[in-house]
Amino acid sequence: MQSSGDQPVCLFAAYDPQGRIHPHVAFYLDALRRAGFRVVVGHAGPLERDAPAVARLLAAGLTFVERPNTGLDFGTWRHLIGEGHVGAASHILLANDSVYGPLSDLTPIVRRMTGSGLDVWGMVESLERGRHLQSWFVHFTASMFWHPVVQRVFDQPFDDMTKREIVVRGELALGAALEDTCPRWGAVWQAADRRYLARLLPFNPMLLNWEEAVRRGGVPFIKVQLLRENPFALPWVRRWPDVVRRFPDFPLDVIQVHLDAIARPAGRERDPAVHSIRRLVLFWLLSRDRYATRDSVPALMRLLLDR
């Protein structure tokens, strides 16, 4: 299936075990369309349950492709590439449903970053386990997307891999490929002054400094994992509604609706080796977001006493 035009395309990986298109995902997809992308949604599993939502998005010009629930986002992107959905697109965006947003209009960001001379850019640069772009939003020029080194990353049997293998051979391998072949790549938010910390204690910046990313870094997204699991047990994560209210064009209620629908399973515990008191305090000290709330110290004391 080939596209006849050179309009930028977004290959969007989505999954829901109940076959739903949640309101926050529908909002994101429409925002991508309004930002100028031809949107192709690769959905892992059938979508019969949300036929009305799909019908509305189809009427707006989006394309839906159902596929087996294998290979995570890289498996979905590989599937869509193999079916020819990139076509002759001048720019290619890879995105997925692991975030809430965009909290603000994507168009100015896309226009600014696309015009910056970068061949590849993403929303967030991460140094966790090696320099790379977080794969939930990565934008390519066509020439770099079709570069043999980049295509070798996508031409792997992701459907047969574990999640850990997909991270290493997908996201991290893509970062290594860009380091080797692409002199012009970057991110909306790099937090470069934290590079030495990432070498000493690797961390996901969207989970540790999420508020800085939104308010100062220009990243109009919040990770679903942050609000669902709060893996670093940061007390100030509960401030997320106040942060989102700063963006009046984003429907705040869609986040709570989704959180209610995916409530954390009972009995699911954090890994004690990763979330010991010592490490939690260390992450708390490293987080810039702790300065954003006056009760950060009392909140940390309550956290420690509760444990």
Stockholm file with secondary structure:
# STOCKHOLM 1.0

chainA/1-307         MQSSGDQPVCLFAAYDPQGRIHPHVAFYLDALRRAGFRVVVGHAGPLERDAPAVARLLAAGLTFVERPNTGLDFGTWRHLIGEGHVGAASHILLANDSVYGPLSDLTPIVRRMTGSGLDVWGMVESLERGRHLQSWFVHFTASMFWHPVVQRVFDQPFDDMTKREIVVRGELALGAALEDTCPRWGAVWQAADRRYLARLLPFNPMLLNWEEAVRRGGVPFIKVQLLRENPFALPWVRRWPDVVRRFPDFPLDVIQVHLDAIARPAGRERDPAVHSIRRLVLFWLLSRDRYATRDSVPALMRLLLDR
#=GR chainA/1-307 SS CCCSSCCCEEEEEEECTTCCCCHHHHHHHHHHHHTTCEEEEEEESCCGGGHHHHHHHHHTTCEEEEECSCSHHHHHHHHHHHTTCSTTCSEEEEEESSEECCSSCSHHHHHHHHTTTCSEEEEEEECTTSSEECTTEEEEEHHHHTCHHHHHHHSSCGGGSCHHHHIIIIIIHHHHHHHHHCSSEEEEECCGGGHHHHHHSCCCHHHHSHHHHHHTSCCCCEEHHHHHHCTTCCGGGGGHHHHHTTCTTSCTHHHHHHHHHTCCCTTCCCCTTTSCHHHHHHHHHHCGGGGGCTTHHHHHHHHHHHC
#=GC SS_cons         CCCSSCCCEEEEEEECTTCCCCHHHHHHHHHHHHTTCEEEEEEESCCGGGHHHHHHHHHTTCEEEEECSCSHHHHHHHHHHHTTCSTTCSEEEEEESSEECCSSCSHHHHHHHHTTTCSEEEEEEECTTSSEECTTEEEEEHHHHTCHHHHHHHSSCGGGSCHHHHIIIIIIHHHHHHHHHCSSEEEEECCGGGHHHHHHSCCCHHHHSHHHHHHTSCCCCEEHHHHHHCTTCCGGGGGHHHHHTTCTTSCTHHHHHHHHHTCCCTTCCCCTTTSCHHHHHHHHHHCGGGGGCTTHHHHHHHHHHHC
//
